[in-house]
């Protein structure tokens, strides 16, 4: 069963002015689509083709000979997840059980934001910043390139793409400005809360 490129869960102009139509057209229709195409071509006719993409990511993560499969599988998954982590009129603060857990594990929402932005800012080159559930504890982590926390047994709840193609058309080299807008204006806390409820 081929992995399909999901449609964006909003219109191409819906995230403006923070993420432009042009960025979404390149990021989703070109970059994400290419990862999906390359992944499906790589696993076609192999035993991996019958596995879920999550199982493929975990199965090939440590196999250097399958680095190409891992990169395209993980990037396909990461982007599908990322689109749902943002929404029009997003940002702000979470509520309910997720907010309580963030306060318990980070000390405050502000401490979480500081750690999350720091993870994005200190990821040298391309990669991702994540909020994950790790053995019952919320943690901020970062992964280089196509890395995904599920290979470390962690459950992703939120991700921020810090590859340049995620923000360069709109912010050029100002990654911190993109991260500020991501947290304040874009995070889909409803999606993050659903992931937390499912994982808890």
MOMO-V116946 format. One record per residue. OMEGA is omega as a letter, one per 30 degrees, with the letter a starting at -180 (999 if undefined). NEAR is the number of other ideal C-beta (glycine too) atoms within 12 Angstrom. D_CENTER is the distance of its C-alpha to the mean C-alpha in Angstrom with 1 decimal. Layout:
OMEGA_NEAR_D_CENTER ; OMEGA_NEAR_D_CENTER
This chain:
a_13_23.1 ; l_18_20.9 ; a_36_17.2 ; l_15_17.0 ; a_25_15.0 ; l_20_14.2 ; l_16_15.7 ; a_28_13.9 ; l_23_14.6 ; l_23_16.6 ; a_16_19.0 ; l_22_18.2 ; a_17_20.1 ; a_23_18.6 ; l_38_16.4 ; g_21_19.2 ; a_17_20.4 ; l_31_17.0 ; a_40_15.3 ; l_23_18.1 ; a_22_19.0 ; l_21_19.5 ; a_33_16.0 ; l_35_14.6 ; l_21_17.4 ; a_24_16.7 ; a_34_12.9 ; a_34_13.0 ; a_22_16.6 ; a_19_17.0 ; a_32_14.1 ; a_36_12.0 ; a_26_15.5 ; l_22_16.8 ; a_36_14.3 ; l_30_15.3 ; a_22_18.9 ; l_25_19.0 ; a_39_17.6 ; l_26_20.1 ; a_21_22.8 ; a_28_22.3 ; a_32_22.5 ; l_17_25.2 ; l_11_28.3 ; l_17_27.0 ; l_14_26.6 ; a_31_22.8 ; a_21_23.1 ; a_16_24.0 ; l_20_21.2 ; a_18_18.0 ; l_37_15.0 ; l_25_13.8 ; l_20_17.4 ; l_34_17.5 ; a_37_14.5 ; a_26_16.4 ; a_24_19.8 ; a_31_19.4 ; a_27_17.2 ; a_13_20.5 ; a_18_22.5 ; a_11_22.9 ; a_10_24.8 ; a_24_21.8 ; l_18_19.3 ; l_21_19.1 ; l_35_18.2 ; a_36_15.5 ; a_30_13.9 ; l_34_14.1 ; a_42_13.1 ; l_42_10.0 ; l_41_9.0 ; a_40_10.1 ; a_39_8.2 ; a_46_4.7 ; l_39_5.8 ; l_32_7.6 ; a_36_5.3 ; a_42_3.8 ; a_32_7.6 ; l_29_8.6 ; a_38_7.2 ; a_41_9.7 ; l_27_13.3 ; l_22_16.7 ; l_18_18.5 ; a_29_15.6 ; a_26_15.4 ; a_19_18.4 ; l_22_18.6 ; l_33_17.8 ; l_17_21.0 ; a_18_22.6 ; l_21_21.7 ; l_34_18.2 ; l_22_19.9 ; a_19_22.6 ; l_29_20.4 ; l_34_18.6 ; a_20_22.2 ; a_17_23.5 ; a_26_21.0 ; a_24_20.4 ; l_15_23.8 ; l_16_22.6 ; a_28_19.7 ; l_15_20.7 ; l_18_20.3 ; a_33_16.7 ; l_30_16.0 ; a_21_17.9 ; a_29_16.1 ; l_39_12.6 ; l_30_13.9 ; l_22_15.8 ; l_32_13.0 ; a_38_11.5 ; a_25_15.1 ; l_21_16.3 ; a_30_13.8 ; a_14_16.5 ; a_15_15.8 ; l_26_12.5 ; a_31_9.4 ; l_38_6.5 ; a_44_7.5 ; l_40_7.0 ; a_45_9.4 ; l_37_10.9 ; a_31_14.2 ; a_21_16.4 ; l_13_19.9 ; a_16_20.0 ; l_20_18.9 ; l_38_16.0 ; l_29_14.8 ; l_37_12.6 ; l_36_11.6 ; l_33_10.3 ; l_38_10.2 ; l_22_12.0 ; a_23_11.6 ; a_34_9.9 ; a_34_10.1 ; a_39_8.6 ; a_37_10.1 ; l_34_11.9 ; l_29_14.2 ; l_22_15.5 ; l_17_16.1 ; a_28_13.5 ; l_31_11.8 ; l_41_8.2 ; a_43_8.8 ; l_46_6.3 ; l_48_3.5 ; a_44_5.2 ; l_42_5.7 ; l_37_9.2 ; a_33_10.7 ; a_23_13.9 ; l_29_13.5 ; a_42_10.9 ; a_35_13.8 ; l_24_17.0 ; a_23_18.9 ; a_28_18.7 ; a_24_18.8 ; a_13_20.2 ; a_12_20.0 ; l_16_19.3 ; l_32_15.8 ; l_20_17.0 ; l_22_18.0 ; a_36_14.6 ; l_33_13.1 ; l_24_16.2 ; l_29_15.7 ; a_38_12.0 ; a_39_13.3 ; a_21_16.7 ; a_24_16.3 ; a_38_13.0 ; l_40_11.2 ; a_34_11.9 ; l_33_13.6 ; l_25_15.2 ; l_29_12.1 ; l_44_11.2 ; l_27_15.0 ; l_20_15.2 ; l_31_12.7 ; a_30_14.9 ; a_18_18.0 ; a_15_17.3 ; a_26_16.6 ; 999_18_19.6
